[in-house]
Amino acid sequence: MAAPWEDVLRDGAAIREAAAVAVDAALLQGVLMRTEGQPNASDVVNFAPFTLLPSAVPSALFEQAYAVQQDFNMLVDAISQNKEFLEHTLASTIKVDDFTARLFRIYTQVLEEGLAQSVFLGINRSDYMFDSGVEGPPALKQIEINTIAASFGGLTSRTVAVHGQVLKVLGKPQEASRLLPNNPSKGLALGIAKAWELYGSPSAVVMFVVEEVQRNIFDQRCVENELWNRDIRVIRKRFRDVFEKGSLDEARRLYMDGQEVAVVYYREGYVPSNYNEQNWEARLLLERSRAVKCPDIATQLAGTKKVQQELSRPGTLERLLPGHAEAVRRIRATFAGLYSLDMGADGDKAAAMAIADPDCFVLKPQREGGGNNLYGEELRQVLEKIRDSPQRTSYILMDKIKPRPAMNYLLRAHSSLQVSECISELGIFGVYVRRGSELVLNEAAGHLLRTKAVEHADGGVAAGVAVLDTPYLV
């Protein structure tokens, strides 16, 4: 599965020249992040970290990941509408995980009041690795599905041109021409624009709910600019602004600073640190409104790790997607081994299995954003500590996926140029829009490849571990 430029990796002079070109190309193309020192200032920026060379990706697995994305969109949407499934699945988790419990309380309150929202928008990203831990060719295995604030659809739209330039400089123009065009920001904006249109108020705005600290603003601006190009007005607000200035009228239309809001697109709200009591109040106000939330709180709950584990149980997919046998088959083919840690014999068995052989598993809490999973000795210590406590039900256990490493250079600002043994993770963006019971849009919207050095077990680009990459299909 090697890319056709392994010879170049040994040519130090060519690599140094290519790296200088690559950094300038990234700046020219707008592959940008704000700096750690001034995370809210756009007058001091640097390039977002990325690989010098594109990484080889098996074309059959790449096509498989795209082919199953509409199925996953349909599945997430079905889960979000299934109160009984969410209640049953999350019953043990909400007893021990306060964050999931707070989300769930808002979910039940909004349902009891009756949903004001009639148009639903999902933007998710299903993430995979290529598992070579079994006999035969590598297999596509899902790590997780992100249903809130799935990022880097903007910046990854701009890395193809950078890698194309690098390959040309290295004397590989033929290979450069084979890089696939990729523009998730356009696809994400298409979904937001469709939801805005179906909301039915041409003067209403799209509101991005954003974090207090905004290093990754340019990624968001890519999507934002696509909306401005469609003459859709975008405002950016924090939870704090919503608490202070947000209001609902009698019809539960949402207003911010006197402007009606058609779509609320969350780029925060996915981890406990995003919330204080005021922010929880703001989230409740937004969820009670008629505005199209992306995601609504039911869809955020559909993305929890506990739901992911429950989906792997025999018969679950069939119950959620009746009459869709082929979709069920495609989805199930991507599942790695997933195990419940609920109290009882099965949970005891799973815990003992992981403690005995911790390098074969990953311990996953109900969190998004990267950098939360536990591996190896740390996994064993935590599980031994909580093996007899209900606290273990706030986690799930998953087989560790073992991709085959490849050599590449990871370009970061102020870092020396050195070759690393790397592994990659492929994400496929999905977008869907539902009005009432009718799915009016269901598409795969592009891809994201992230690569990191093998010594880092967990963490994405925003966490400072992985870097942006471009797939080269082999």
Secondary structure, 3 states (H helix, E strand, C coil): CCCCCCCHHHCHHHHHHHHHHHHHHHHHHCCEEECCCCCCCCCCEEECCEECCCEEECHHHHHHHHHCHHHHHHHHHHHHCCHHHHHHHHCCHHHHCHHHHHHHHHHHHHHHHCCCCCEEEEEEEEEEEEECCCCCCCEEEEEEEECCCCCCCCHHHHHHHHHHHHHHHCCCHHHHHCCCCCCHHHHHHHHHHHHHHHHCCCCCEEEEECCCCCCCHHHHHHHHHHHHCCCCCEEEECHHHHHHHEEECCCCCEEECCEEEEEEEECCCCCHHHCCHHHHHHHHHHHHCCCEEECCHHHHHHCCHHHHHHHCCCCHHHHHCCCCHHHHHHHHCCCCCEEECCCCHHHHHHHHHHHHCHHHEEEEECCCCCCCCEEHHHHHHHHHHHCCCHHHHHEEEEECCCCCCEEEEEECCCCCCCEEEEEEEEEEEEEEEEECCEEEEEEEEEEEEEEEECCCCCCCCCCCCCEEECEEEC
